[in-house]
Amino acid sequence: MSSYKNILVGIDGSKQSEMALDKGIIAAMQNDAKLILLSVVNGERYPNTSTVGYGFIDRSVYDTAVNEMKKKLVEFKEKAESAGVKDVETEVKIGNAKLELGTDYPKAHDVDLIVVGATGLNVIGRMIVGSTSTYIIREAPCDVMVVKTDSDNKEVDLQRTTYPEI
């Protein structure tokens, strides 16, 4: 069995993504791999002038979310390095989380394992937006680990740990 060289962990601020981080750290240490922590703030990559949708979007509307995720990723990078991961990169992007995590970023950065939480949305959110993890499993160009257990491989009640139901 070959080892992984570039492990991508999707971080969205949910408990599930923190569980994915823990498993990603373990996988990176076991494989002496680079660990990439990516957070995607859902939105337009660039302002557009389309008459469809919201029209012109000032990119600064994303600044607060981007800055909060950058702070969180600094903490997560320190956690990974403290655990013994030698090569950790972080990035926050604005775009479509499904596309960035599932295809675009992995192809552009030679990712060979994607680690994501089982769910980051409540039932209503998944019906409206769809499941990011389901999309990634279906479309990724590499192996995908969907995390449903804690770092001790104990089952976690996802209903209780996910965002409150609407």
C-alpha positions as CSV (number, residue, x, y, z in Angstrom):
1,M,0.0,0.0,0.0
2,S,1.4,3.4,-1.0
3,S,1.7,6.2,1.4
4,Y,0.1,9.6,1.1
5,K,2.2,12.6,0.4
6,N,-0.3,15.6,0.4
7,I,-3.2,15.4,2.8
8,L,-6.0,18.0,2.5
9,V,-8.3,18.7,5.4
10,G,-11.5,20.7,4.9
11,I,-12.1,23.1,7.7
12,D,-15.4,24.9,8.1
13,G,-15.6,25.7,11.8
14,S,-17.8,22.8,12.7
15,K,-17.1,20.1,15.3
16,Q,-16.9,17.6,12.4
17,S,-14.2,19.5,10.7
18,E,-12.2,19.6,14.0
19,M,-12.6,15.8,14.1
20,A,-11.4,15.6,10.5
21,L,-8.4,17.7,11.6
22,D,-7.5,15.3,14.3
23,K,-7.6,12.3,11.9
24,G,-5.7,14.3,9.3
25,I,-2.9,15.0,11.8
26,I,-2.7,11.3,12.6
27,A,-2.6,10.4,8.8
28,A,0.1,13.0,8.1
29,M,2.3,11.8,11.0
30,Q,1.8,8.1,9.9
31,N,2.8,9.0,6.3
32,D,5.3,11.8,6.9
33,A,3.1,13.8,4.6
34,K,2.4,17.5,4.1
35,L,-0.9,18.5,5.8
36,I,-2.9,21.2,4.0
37,L,-5.7,22.9,6.0
38,L,-8.1,24.6,3.6
39,S,-11.2,26.6,4.5
40,V,-13.5,27.8,1.8
41,V,-15.8,30.8,2.5
42,N,-18.8,30.2,0.3
43,G,-19.2,33.1,-2.1
44,E,-18.1,34.6,-5.3
45,R,-14.3,34.4,-6.0
46,Y,-14.3,37.8,-7.6
47,P,-16.8,40.6,-7.8
48,N,-19.0,40.3,-10.8
49,T,-21.3,42.7,-12.7
50,S,-23.9,40.1,-13.7
51,T,-27.5,41.1,-13.6
52,V,-28.3,37.6,-12.3
53,G,-28.2,37.1,-8.6
54,Y,-26.9,39.8,-6.4
55,G,-25.1,41.8,-9.0
56,F,-21.8,43.5,-8.1
57,I,-20.4,42.1,-4.8
58,D,-17.7,44.0,-3.0
59,R,-15.1,41.5,-1.9
60,S,-14.8,43.2,1.5
61,V,-18.1,41.5,2.5
62,Y,-16.1,38.3,3.0
63,D,-13.3,40.0,5.0
64,T,-14.7,39.1,8.5
65,A,-15.3,35.5,7.7
66,V,-11.9,35.1,5.9
67,N,-10.0,36.7,8.8
68,E,-11.8,34.6,11.4
69,M,-10.9,31.4,9.5
70,K,-7.3,32.5,9.1
71,K,-7.1,32.9,12.9
72,K,-8.6,29.5,13.4
73,L,-6.2,27.9,10.9
74,V,-3.2,29.4,12.7
75,E,-4.4,27.6,15.9
76,F,-4.9,24.4,13.9
77,K,-1.5,24.7,12.3
78,E,0.1,25.1,15.7
79,K,-1.8,22.0,17.0
80,A,-0.6,19.9,14.0
81,E,3.0,21.1,14.4
82,S,2.9,20.4,18.2
83,A,1.7,16.9,17.4
84,G,4.7,16.3,15.2
85,V,3.6,17.2,11.6
86,K,6.6,18.7,9.9
87,D,5.0,20.4,6.9
88,V,1.7,22.2,7.4
89,E,0.2,24.7,5.0
90,T,-3.0,26.8,5.5
91,E,-5.2,28.6,3.1
92,V,-8.6,30.4,3.1
93,K,-10.3,30.7,-0.3
94,I,-13.6,32.3,-1.3
95,G,-15.6,30.2,-3.6
96,N,-17.7,27.0,-3.8
97,A,-16.6,24.6,-1.0
98,K,-17.7,21.5,-3.0
99,L,-15.7,22.5,-6.1
100,E,-12.6,23.8,-4.2
101,L,-12.4,20.8,-1.8
102,G,-13.6,18.1,-4.2
103,T,-11.8,18.9,-7.4
104,D,-10.1,22.2,-8.0
105,Y,-7.7,22.4,-5.1
106,P,-6.8,18.6,-5.1
107,K,-6.0,18.7,-8.8
108,A,-3.9,21.9,-8.6
109,H,-1.9,20.8,-5.5
110,D,-1.4,17.0,-6.1
111,V,-3.5,16.0,-3.2
112,D,-3.8,12.3,-2.7
113,L,-6.0,12.2,0.4
114,I,-8.9,14.5,1.3
115,V,-10.2,14.4,4.9
116,V,-13.6,15.9,5.7
117,G,-16.2,15.7,8.4
118,A,-19.3,13.8,7.8
119,T,-21.5,16.9,7.9
120,G,-21.2,20.5,8.8
121,L,-24.8,21.5,8.2
122,N,-28.2,20.6,9.7
123,V,-30.8,18.7,7.8
124,I,-32.4,21.8,6.3
125,G,-29.0,23.1,5.2
126,R,-28.1,19.9,3.5
127,M,-31.4,19.9,1.6
128,I,-30.8,23.4,0.4
129,V,-27.1,23.3,-0.3
130,G,-26.5,19.6,-0.6
131,S,-23.8,17.6,1.2
132,T,-20.3,18.7,0.5
133,S,-18.9,15.4,1.7
134,T,-21.1,13.5,-0.7
135,Y,-20.0,15.6,-3.6
136,I,-16.3,15.2,-2.6
137,I,-16.7,11.4,-2.4
138,R,-18.3,11.3,-5.9
139,E,-16.0,13.8,-7.7
140,A,-12.5,13.8,-6.0
141,P,-9.5,12.6,-8.0
142,C,-8.1,10.9,-5.0
143,D,-8.9,9.0,-1.8
144,V,-11.4,10.5,0.6
145,M,-11.8,9.9,4.3
146,V,-15.1,11.0,5.8
147,V,-14.7,11.3,9.5
148,K,-17.6,10.2,11.8
149,T,-15.7,9.3,14.9
150,D,-13.5,11.1,17.4
151,S,-9.7,10.7,17.7
152,D,-10.3,7.5,19.8
153,N,-12.5,6.1,17.0
154,K,-15.5,6.4,19.3
155,E,-18.9,7.1,17.6
156,V,-20.0,10.7,17.9
157,D,-23.7,11.6,17.9
158,L,-23.6,14.0,14.9
159,Q,-27.1,15.3,15.7
160,R,-25.8,16.7,19.0
161,T,-22.5,18.0,17.8
162,T,-23.7,19.6,14.5
163,Y,-25.2,23.1,14.2
164,P,-28.6,23.4,15.9
165,E,-31.6,22.3,13.9
166,I,-33.7,25.1,12.4
